[in-house]
Amino acid sequence: MSELSSKEKAVLRNTAQRLKPAILVGKKGITRPLLDEMDKALVADNLVKVAFKADREGIAALVEELVAKTHSQCVGGVGKRRIFYKDSPDEV
């Protein structure tokens, strides 16, 4: 997946403002069922808002792990919410 430009990320963040968090990462962290749901959400919508129940450092580590395991990109976020984007396979 190619890296998005700052302008593309800004457009995605603007679009995501109206989204409700589709995934909640709780005390258990990133589990296999959570990854399965995240993959389904990314395939269905390409853009997913995720809410975290962790502190700032914990969120940073969880975001890195989600990006690596879902092959997505974190395009931004505020507070305890982050927005993830993944190209759909047929948009090559």
Phi and psi restraints in degrees (range 20) as a CNS / XPLOR table:
assign (resid 1 and name C) (resid 2 and name N)
       (resid 2 and name CA) (resid 2 and name C) 1.0 -79.9 20.0 2
assign (resid 2 and name N) (resid 2 and name CA)
       (resid 2 and name C) (resid 3 and name N) 1.0 151.9 20.0 2
assign (resid 2 and name C) (resid 3 and name N)
       (resid 3 and name CA) (resid 3 and name C) 1.0 -71.6 20.0 2
assign (resid 3 and name N) (resid 3 and name CA)
       (resid 3 and name C) (resid 4 and name N) 1.0 136.4 20.0 2
assign (resid 3 and name C) (resid 4 and name N)
       (resid 4 and name CA) (resid 4 and name C) 1.0 -80.1 20.0 2
assign (resid 4 and name N) (resid 4 and name CA)
       (resid 4 and name C) (resid 5 and name N) 1.0 146.9 20.0 2
assign (resid 4 and name C) (resid 5 and name N)
       (resid 5 and name CA) (resid 5 and name C) 1.0 -76.1 20.0 2
assign (resid 5 and name N) (resid 5 and name CA)
       (resid 5 and name C) (resid 6 and name N) 1.0 165.6 20.0 2
assign (resid 5 and name C) (resid 6 and name N)
       (resid 6 and name CA) (resid 6 and name C) 1.0 -64.6 20.0 2
assign (resid 6 and name N) (resid 6 and name CA)
       (resid 6 and name C) (resid 7 and name N) 1.0 -32.3 20.0 2
assign (resid 6 and name C) (resid 7 and name N)
       (resid 7 and name CA) (resid 7 and name C) 1.0 -68.0 20.0 2
assign (resid 7 and name N) (resid 7 and name CA)
       (resid 7 and name C) (resid 8 and name N) 1.0 -42.1 20.0 2
assign (resid 7 and name C) (resid 8 and name N)
       (resid 8 and name CA) (resid 8 and name C) 1.0 -63.7 20.0 2
assign (resid 8 and name N) (resid 8 and name CA)
       (resid 8 and name C) (resid 9 and name N) 1.0 -41.6 20.0 2
assign (resid 8 and name C) (resid 9 and name N)
       (resid 9 and name CA) (resid 9 and name C) 1.0 -62.8 20.0 2
assign (resid 9 and name N) (resid 9 and name CA)
       (resid 9 and name C) (resid 10 and name N) 1.0 -39.2 20.0 2
assign (resid 9 and name C) (resid 10 and name N)
       (resid 10 and name CA) (resid 10 and name C) 1.0 -63.2 20.0 2
assign (resid 10 and name N) (resid 10 and name CA)
       (resid 10 and name C) (resid 11 and name N) 1.0 -41.1 20.0 2
assign (resid 10 and name C) (resid 11 and name N)
       (resid 11 and name CA) (resid 11 and name C) 1.0 -63.2 20.0 2
assign (resid 11 and name N) (resid 11 and name CA)
       (resid 11 and name C) (resid 12 and name N) 1.0 -43.0 20.0 2
assign (resid 11 and name C) (resid 12 and name N)
       (resid 12 and name CA) (resid 12 and name C) 1.0 -65.4 20.0 2
assign (resid 12 and name N) (resid 12 and name CA)
       (resid 12 and name C) (resid 13 and name N) 1.0 -41.4 20.0 2
assign (resid 12 and name C) (resid 13 and name N)
       (resid 13 and name CA) (resid 13 and name C) 1.0 -62.2 20.0 2
assign (resid 13 and name N) (resid 13 and name CA)
       (resid 13 and name C) (resid 14 and name N) 1.0 -40.5 20.0 2
assign (resid 13 and name C) (resid 14 and name N)
       (resid 14 and name CA) (resid 14 and name C) 1.0 -62.2 20.0 2
assign (resid 14 and name N) (resid 14 and name CA)
       (resid 14 and name C) (resid 15 and name N) 1.0 -43.6 20.0 2
assign (resid 14 and name C) (resid 15 and name N)
       (resid 15 and name CA) (resid 15 and name C) 1.0 -63.0 20.0 2
assign (resid 15 and name N) (resid 15 and name CA)
       (resid 15 and name C) (resid 16 and name N) 1.0 -40.0 20.0 2
assign (resid 15 and name C) (resid 16 and name N)
       (resid 16 and name CA) (resid 16 and name C) 1.0 -73.9 20.0 2
assign (resid 16 and name N) (resid 16 and name CA)
       (resid 16 and name C) (resid 17 and name N) 1.0 -14.1 20.0 2
assign (resid 16 and name C) (resid 17 and name N)
       (resid 17 and name CA) (resid 17 and name C) 1.0 -57.7 20.0 2
assign (resid 17 and name N) (resid 17 and name CA)
       (resid 17 and name C) (resid 18 and name N) 1.0 -33.0 20.0 2
assign (resid 17 and name C) (resid 18 and name N)
       (resid 18 and name CA) (resid 18 and name C) 1.0 -86.4 20.0 2
assign (resid 18 and name N) (resid 18 and name CA)
       (resid 18 and name C) (resid 19 and name N) 1.0 -5.6 20.0 2
assign (resid 18 and name C) (resid 19 and name N)
       (resid 19 and name CA) (resid 19 and name C) 1.0 -83.6 20.0 2
assign (resid 19 and name N) (resid 19 and name CA)
       (resid 19 and name C) (resid 20 and name N) 1.0 147.7 20.0 2
assign (resid 19 and name C) (resid 20 and name N)
       (resid 20 and name CA) (resid 20 and name C) 1.0 -94.6 20.0 2
assign (resid 20 and name N) (resid 20 and name CA)
       (resid 20 and name C) (resid 21 and name N) 1.0 151.5 20.0 2
assign (resid 20 and name C) (resid 21 and name N)
       (resid 21 and name CA) (resid 21 and name C) 1.0 -58.5 20.0 2
assign (resid 21 and name N) (resid 21 and name CA)
       (resid 21 and name C) (resid 22 and name N) 1.0 127.2 20.0 2
assign (resid 21 and name C) (resid 22 and name N)
       (resid 22 and name CA) (resid 22 and name C) 1.0 -90.4 20.0 2
assign (resid 22 and name N) (resid 22 and name CA)
       (resid 22 and name C) (resid 23 and name N) 1.0 -23.5 20.0 2
assign (resid 22 and name C) (resid 23 and name N)
       (resid 23 and name CA) (resid 23 and name C) 1.0 -129.5 20.0 2
assign (resid 23 and name N) (resid 23 and name CA)
       (resid 23 and name C) (resid 24 and name N) 1.0 139.7 20.0 2
assign (resid 23 and name C) (resid 24 and name N)
       (resid 24 and name CA) (resid 24 and name C) 1.0 -120.2 20.0 2
assign (resid 24 and name N) (resid 24 and name CA)
       (resid 24 and name C) (resid 25 and name N) 1.0 119.8 20.0 2
assign (resid 24 and name C) (resid 25 and name N)
       (resid 25 and name CA) (resid 25 and name C) 1.0 -95.7 20.0 2
assign (resid 25 and name N) (resid 25 and name CA)
       (resid 25 and name C) (resid 26 and name N) 1.0 109.7 20.0 2
assign (resid 25 and name C) (resid 26 and name N)
       (resid 26 and name CA) (resid 26 and name C) 1.0 -98.6 20.0 2
assign (resid 26 and name N) (resid 26 and name CA)
       (resid 26 and name C) (resid 27 and name N) 1.0 -151.5 20.0 2
assign (resid 26 and name C) (resid 27 and name N)
       (resid 27 and name CA) (resid 27 and name C) 1.0 -61.7 20.0 2
assign (resid 27 and name N) (resid 27 and name CA)
       (resid 27 and name C) (resid 28 and name N) 1.0 -34.1 20.0 2
assign (resid 27 and name C) (resid 28 and name N)
       (resid 28 and name CA) (resid 28 and name C) 1.0 -73.3 20.0 2
assign (resid 28 and name N) (resid 28 and name CA)
       (resid 28 and name C) (resid 29 and name N) 1.0 -11.9 20.0 2
assign (resid 28 and name C) (resid 29 and name N)
       (resid 29 and name CA) (resid 29 and name C) 1.0 78.3 20.0 2
assign (resid 29 and name N) (resid 29 and name CA)
       (resid 29 and name C) (resid 30 and name N) 1.0 -146.2 20.0 2
assign (resid 29 and name C) (resid 30 and name N)
       (resid 30 and name CA) (resid 30 and name C) 1.0 -92.9 20.0 2
assign (resid 30 and name N) (resid 30 and name CA)
       (resid 30 and name C) (resid 31 and name N) 1.0 113.4 20.0 2
assign (resid 30 and name C) (resid 31 and name N)
       (resid 31 and name CA) (resid 31 and name C) 1.0 -112.0 20.0 2
assign (resid 31 and name N) (resid 31 and name CA)
       (resid 31 and name C) (resid 32 and name N) 1.0 168.6 20.0 2
assign (resid 31 and name C) (resid 32 and name N)
       (resid 32 and name CA) (resid 32 and name C) 1.0 -59.9 20.0 2
assign (resid 32 and name N) (resid 32 and name CA)
       (resid 32 and name C) (resid 33 and name N) 1.0 -46.0 20.0 2
assign (resid 32 and name C) (resid 33 and name N)
       (resid 33 and name CA) (resid 33 and name C) 1.0 -61.2 20.0 2
assign (resid 33 and name N) (resid 33 and name CA)
       (resid 33 and name C) (resid 34 and name N) 1.0 -36.9 20.0 2
assign (resid 33 and name C) (resid 34 and name N)
       (resid 34 and name CA) (resid 34 and name C) 1.0 -64.2 20.0 2
assign (resid 34 and name N) (resid 34 and name CA)
       (resid 34 and name C) (resid 35 and name N) 1.0 -42.8 20.0 2
assign (resid 34 and name C) (resid 35 and name N)
       (resid 35 and name CA) (resid 35 and name C) 1.0 -62.9 20.0 2
assign (resid 35 and name N) (resid 35 and name CA)
       (resid 35 and name C) (resid 36 and name N) 1.0 -39.1 20.0 2
assign (resid 35 and name C) (resid 36 and name N)
       (resid 36 and name CA) (resid 36 and name C) 1.0 -62.1 20.0 2
assign (resid 36 and name N) (resid 36 and name CA)
       (resid 36 and name C) (resid 37 and name N) 1.0 -44.1 20.0 2
assign (resid 36 and name C) (resid 37 and name N)
       (resid 37 and name CA) (resid 37 and name C) 1.0 -65.9 20.0 2
assign (resid 37 and name N) (resid 37 and name CA)
       (resid 37 and name C) (resid 38 and name N) 1.0 -39.3 20.0 2
assign (resid 37 and name C) (resid 38 and name N)
       (resid 38 and name CA) (resid 38 and name C) 1.0 -63.2 20.0 2
assign (resid 38 and name N) (resid 38 and name CA)
       (resid 38 and name C) (resid 39 and name N) 1.0 -43.7 20.0 2
assign (resid 38 and name C) (resid 39 and name N)
       (resid 39 and name CA) (resid 39 and name C) 1.0 -61.2 20.0 2
assign (resid 39 and name N) (resid 39 and name CA)
       (resid 39 and name C) (resid 40 and name N) 1.0 -44.3 20.0 2
assign (resid 39 and name C) (resid 40 and name N)
       (resid 40 and name CA) (resid 40 and name C) 1.0 -60.1 20.0 2
assign (resid 40 and name N) (resid 40 and name CA)
       (resid 40 and name C) (resid 41 and name N) 1.0 -44.9 20.0 2
assign (resid 40 and name C) (resid 41 and name N)
       (resid 41 and name CA) (resid 41 and name C) 1.0 -64.4 20.0 2
assign (resid 41 and name N) (resid 41 and name CA)
       (resid 41 and name C) (resid 42 and name N) 1.0 -40.5 20.0 2
assign (resid 41 and name C) (resid 42 and name N)
       (resid 42 and name CA) (resid 42 and name C) 1.0 -67.8 20.0 2
assign (resid 42 and name N) (resid 42 and name CA)
       (resid 42 and name C) (resid 43 and name N) 1.0 -36.8 20.0 2
assign (resid 42 and name C) (resid 43 and name N)
       (resid 43 and name CA) (resid 43 and name C) 1.0 -67.5 20.0 2
assign (resid 43 and name N) (resid 43 and name CA)
       (resid 43 and name C) (resid 44 and name N) 1.0 -40.8 20.0 2
assign (resid 43 and name C) (resid 44 and name N)
       (resid 44 and name CA) (resid 44 and name C) 1.0 -71.5 20.0 2
assign (resid 44 and name N) (resid 44 and name CA)
       (resid 44 and name C) (resid 45 and name N) 1.0 -42.0 20.0 2
assign (resid 44 and name C) (resid 45 and name N)
       (resid 45 and name CA) (resid 45 and name C) 1.0 -121.9 20.0 2
assign (resid 45 and name N) (resid 45 and name CA)
       (resid 45 and name C) (resid 46 and name N) 1.0 -12.9 20.0 2
assign (resid 45 and name C) (resid 46 and name N)
       (resid 46 and name CA) (resid 46 and name C) 1.0 67.3 20.0 2
assign (resid 46 and name N) (resid 46 and name CA)
       (resid 46 and name C) (resid 47 and name N) 1.0 -23.5 20.0 2
assign (resid 46 and name C) (resid 47 and name N)
       (resid 47 and name CA) (resid 47 and name C) 1.0 -130.1 20.0 2
assign (resid 47 and name N) (resid 47 and name CA)
       (resid 47 and name C) (resid 48 and name N) 1.0 120.9 20.0 2
assign (resid 47 and name C) (resid 48 and name N)
       (resid 48 and name CA) (resid 48 and name C) 1.0 -132.7 20.0 2
assign (resid 48 and name N) (resid 48 and name CA)
       (resid 48 and name C) (resid 49 and name N) 1.0 133.5 20.0 2
assign (resid 48 and name C) (resid 49 and name N)
       (resid 49 and name CA) (resid 49 and name C) 1.0 -97.8 20.0 2
assign (resid 49 and name N) (resid 49 and name CA)
       (resid 49 and name C) (resid 50 and name N) 1.0 132.3 20.0 2
assign (resid 49 and name C) (resid 50 and name N)
       (resid 50 and name CA) (resid 50 and name C) 1.0 -121.6 20.0 2
assign (resid 50 and name N) (resid 50 and name CA)
       (resid 50 and name C) (resid 51 and name N) 1.0 132.8 20.0 2
assign (resid 50 and name C) (resid 51 and name N)
       (resid 51 and name CA) (resid 51 and name C) 1.0 -102.5 20.0 2
assign (resid 51 and name N) (resid 51 and name CA)
       (resid 51 and name C) (resid 52 and name N) 1.0 141.2 20.0 2
assign (resid 51 and name C) (resid 52 and name N)
       (resid 52 and name CA) (resid 52 and name C) 1.0 -118.7 20.0 2
assign (resid 52 and name N) (resid 52 and name CA)
       (resid 52 and name C) (resid 53 and name N) 1.0 145.4 20.0 2
assign (resid 52 and name C) (resid 53 and name N)
       (resid 53 and name CA) (resid 53 and name C) 1.0 -111.0 20.0 2
assign (resid 53 and name N) (resid 53 and name CA)
       (resid 53 and name C) (resid 54 and name N) 1.0 69.3 20.0 2
assign (resid 53 and name C) (resid 54 and name N)
       (resid 54 and name CA) (resid 54 and name C) 1.0 -152.1 20.0 2
assign (resid 54 and name N) (resid 54 and name CA)
       (resid 54 and name C) (resid 55 and name N) 1.0 170.0 20.0 2
assign (resid 54 and name C) (resid 55 and name N)
       (resid 55 and name CA) (resid 55 and name C) 1.0 -82.0 20.0 2
assign (resid 55 and name N) (resid 55 and name CA)
       (resid 55 and name C) (resid 56 and name N) 1.0 177.8 20.0 2
assign (resid 55 and name C) (resid 56 and name N)
       (resid 56 and name CA) (resid 56 and name C) 1.0 -56.8 20.0 2
assign (resid 56 and name N) (resid 56 and name CA)
       (resid 56 and name C) (resid 57 and name N) 1.0 -46.5 20.0 2
assign (resid 56 and name C) (resid 57 and name N)
       (resid 57 and name CA) (resid 57 and name C) 1.0 -67.1 20.0 2
assign (resid 57 and name N) (resid 57 and name CA)
       (resid 57 and name C) (resid 58 and name N) 1.0 -39.2 20.0 2
assign (resid 57 and name C) (resid 58 and name N)
       (resid 58 and name CA) (resid 58 and name C) 1.0 -63.6 20.0 2
assign (resid 58 and name N) (resid 58 and name CA)
       (resid 58 and name C) (resid 59 and name N) 1.0 -40.1 20.0 2
assign (resid 58 and name C) (resid 59 and name N)
       (resid 59 and name CA) (resid 59 and name C) 1.0 -63.6 20.0 2
assign (resid 59 and name N) (resid 59 and name CA)
       (resid 59 and name C) (resid 60 and name N) 1.0 -43.1 20.0 2
assign (resid 59 and name C) (resid 60 and name N)
       (resid 60 and name CA) (resid 60 and name C) 1.0 -58.6 20.0 2
assign (resid 60 and name N) (resid 60 and name CA)
       (resid 60 and name C) (resid 61 and name N) 1.0 -43.4 20.0 2
assign (resid 60 and name C) (resid 61 and name N)
       (resid 61 and name CA) (resid 61 and name C) 1.0 -67.5 20.0 2
assign (resid 61 and name N) (resid 61 and name CA)
       (resid 61 and name C) (resid 62 and name N) 1.0 -41.3 20.0 2
assign (resid 61 and name C) (resid 62 and name N)
       (resid 62 and name CA) (resid 62 and name C) 1.0 -66.4 20.0 2
assign (resid 62 and name N) (resid 62 and name CA)
       (resid 62 and name C) (resid 63 and name N) 1.0 -37.9 20.0 2
assign (resid 62 and name C) (resid 63 and name N)
       (resid 63 and name CA) (resid 63 and name C) 1.0 -62.3 20.0 2
assign (resid 63 and name N) (resid 63 and name CA)
       (resid 63 and name C) (resid 64 and name N) 1.0 -46.3 20.0 2
assign (resid 63 and name C) (resid 64 and name N)
       (resid 64 and name CA) (resid 64 and name C) 1.0 -58.7 20.0 2
assign (resid 64 and name N) (resid 64 and name CA)
       (resid 64 and name C) (resid 65 and name N) 1.0 -43.0 20.0 2
assign (resid 64 and name C) (resid 65 and name N)
       (resid 65 and name CA) (resid 65 and name C) 1.0 -65.2 20.0 2
assign (resid 65 and name N) (resid 65 and name CA)
       (resid 65 and name C) (resid 66 and name N) 1.0 -43.0 20.0 2
assign (resid 65 and name C) (resid 66 and name N)
       (resid 66 and name CA) (resid 66 and name C) 1.0 -63.1 20.0 2
assign (resid 66 and name N) (resid 66 and name CA)
       (resid 66 and name C) (resid 67 and name N) 1.0 -42.8 20.0 2
assign (resid 66 and name C) (resid 67 and name N)
       (resid 67 and name CA) (resid 67 and name C) 1.0 -60.5 20.0 2
assign (resid 67 and name N) (resid 67 and name CA)
       (resid 67 and name C) (resid 68 and name N) 1.0 -45.2 20.0 2
assign (resid 67 and name C) (resid 68 and name N)
       (resid 68 and name CA) (resid 68 and name C) 1.0 -67.0 20.0 2
assign (resid 68 and name N) (resid 68 and name CA)
       (resid 68 and name C) (resid 69 and name N) 1.0 -42.3 20.0 2
assign (resid 68 and name C) (resid 69 and name N)
       (resid 69 and name CA) (resid 69 and name C) 1.0 -81.6 20.0 2
assign (resid 69 and name N) (resid 69 and name CA)
       (resid 69 and name C) (resid 70 and name N) 1.0 -22.7 20.0 2
assign (resid 69 and name C) (resid 70 and name N)
       (resid 70 and name CA) (resid 70 and name C) 1.0 -105.9 20.0 2
assign (resid 70 and name N) (resid 70 and name CA)
       (resid 70 and name C) (resid 71 and name N) 1.0 -4.7 20.0 2
assign (resid 70 and name C) (resid 71 and name N)
       (resid 71 and name CA) (resid 71 and name C) 1.0 56.3 20.0 2
assign (resid 71 and name N) (resid 71 and name CA)
       (resid 71 and name C) (resid 72 and name N) 1.0 41.9 20.0 2
assign (resid 71 and name C) (resid 72 and name N)
       (resid 72 and name CA) (resid 72 and name C) 1.0 -113.6 20.0 2
assign (resid 72 and name N) (resid 72 and name CA)
       (resid 72 and name C) (resid 73 and name N) 1.0 -177.3 20.0 2
assign (resid 72 and name C) (resid 73 and name N)
       (resid 73 and name CA) (resid 73 and name C) 1.0 -125.4 20.0 2
assign (resid 73 and name N) (resid 73 and name CA)
       (resid 73 and name C) (resid 74 and name N) 1.0 139.6 20.0 2
assign (resid 73 and name C) (resid 74 and name N)
       (resid 74 and name CA) (resid 74 and name C) 1.0 -87.5 20.0 2
assign (resid 74 and name N) (resid 74 and name CA)
       (resid 74 and name C) (resid 75 and name N) 1.0 118.6 20.0 2
assign (resid 74 and name C) (resid 75 and name N)
       (resid 75 and name CA) (resid 75 and name C) 1.0 -100.1 20.0 2
assign (resid 75 and name N) (resid 75 and name CA)
       (resid 75 and name C) (resid 76 and name N) 1.0 0.3 20.0 2
assign (resid 75 and name C) (resid 76 and name N)
       (resid 76 and name CA) (resid 76 and name C) 1.0 146.5 20.0 2
assign (resid 76 and name N) (resid 76 and name CA)
       (resid 76 and name C) (resid 77 and name N) 1.0 -173.5 20.0 2
assign (resid 76 and name C) (resid 77 and name N)
       (resid 77 and name CA) (resid 77 and name C) 1.0 160.2 20.0 2
assign (resid 77 and name N) (resid 77 and name CA)
       (resid 77 and name C) (resid 78 and name N) 1.0 166.4 20.0 2
assign (resid 77 and name C) (resid 78 and name N)
       (resid 78 and name CA) (resid 78 and name C) 1.0 -135.6 20.0 2
assign (resid 78 and name N) (resid 78 and name CA)
       (resid 78 and name C) (resid 79 and name N) 1.0 140.1 20.0 2
assign (resid 78 and name C) (resid 79 and name N)
       (resid 79 and name CA) (resid 79 and name C) 1.0 62.8 20.0 2
assign (resid 79 and name N) (resid 79 and name CA)
       (resid 79 and name C) (resid 80 and name N) 1.0 -124.3 20.0 2
assign (resid 79 and name C) (resid 80 and name N)
       (resid 80 and name CA) (resid 80 and name C) 1.0 -102.9 20.0 2
assign (resid 80 and name N) (resid 80 and name CA)
       (resid 80 and name C) (resid 81 and name N) 1.0 22.8 20.0 2
assign (resid 80 and name C) (resid 81 and name N)
       (resid 81 and name CA) (resid 81 and name C) 1.0 -125.0 20.0 2
assign (resid 81 and name N) (resid 81 and name CA)
       (resid 81 and name C) (resid 82 and name N) 1.0 140.5 20.0 2
assign (resid 81 and name C) (resid 82 and name N)
       (resid 82 and name CA) (resid 82 and name C) 1.0 -132.6 20.0 2
assign (resid 82 and name N) (resid 82 and name CA)
       (resid 82 and name C) (resid 83 and name N) 1.0 155.0 20.0 2
assign (resid 82 and name C) (resid 83 and name N)
       (resid 83 and name CA) (resid 83 and name C) 1.0 -114.2 20.0 2
assign (resid 83 and name N) (resid 83 and name CA)
       (resid 83 and name C) (resid 84 and name N) 1.0 129.7 20.0 2
assign (resid 83 and name C) (resid 84 and name N)
       (resid 84 and name CA) (resid 84 and name C) 1.0 -116.9 20.0 2
assign (resid 84 and name N) (resid 84 and name CA)
       (resid 84 and name C) (resid 85 and name N) 1.0 142.3 20.0 2
assign (resid 84 and name C) (resid 85 and name N)
       (resid 85 and name CA) (resid 85 and name C) 1.0 -130.8 20.0 2
assign (resid 85 and name N) (resid 85 and name CA)
       (resid 85 and name C) (resid 86 and name N) 1.0 142.9 20.0 2
assign (resid 85 and name C) (resid 86 and name N)
       (resid 86 and name CA) (resid 86 and name C) 1.0 -144.5 20.0 2
assign (resid 86 and name N) (resid 86 and name CA)
       (resid 86 and name C) (resid 87 and name N) 1.0 129.4 20.0 2
assign (resid 86 and name C) (resid 87 and name N)
       (resid 87 and name CA) (resid 87 and name C) 1.0 -61.2 20.0 2
assign (resid 87 and name N) (resid 87 and name CA)
       (resid 87 and name C) (resid 88 and name N) 1.0 142.2 20.0 2
assign (resid 87 and name C) (resid 88 and name N)
       (resid 88 and name CA) (resid 88 and name C) 1.0 -80.2 20.0 2
assign (resid 88 and name N) (resid 88 and name CA)
       (resid 88 and name C) (resid 89 and name N) 1.0 148.6 20.0 2
assign (resid 88 and name C) (resid 89 and name N)
       (resid 89 and name CA) (resid 89 and name C) 1.0 -59.1 20.0 2
assign (resid 89 and name N) (resid 89 and name CA)
       (resid 89 and name C) (resid 90 and name N) 1.0 -30.5 20.0 2
assign (resid 89 and name C) (resid 90 and name N)
       (resid 90 and name CA) (resid 90 and name C) 1.0 -87.3 20.0 2
assign (resid 90 and name N) (resid 90 and name CA)
       (resid 90 and name C) (resid 91 and name N) 1.0 2.7 20.0 2
assign (resid 90 and name C) (resid 91 and name N)
       (resid 91 and name CA) (resid 91 and name C) 1.0 -100.5 20.0 2
assign (resid 91 and name N) (resid 91 and name CA)
       (resid 91 and name C) (resid 92 and name N) 1.0 43.5 20.0 2
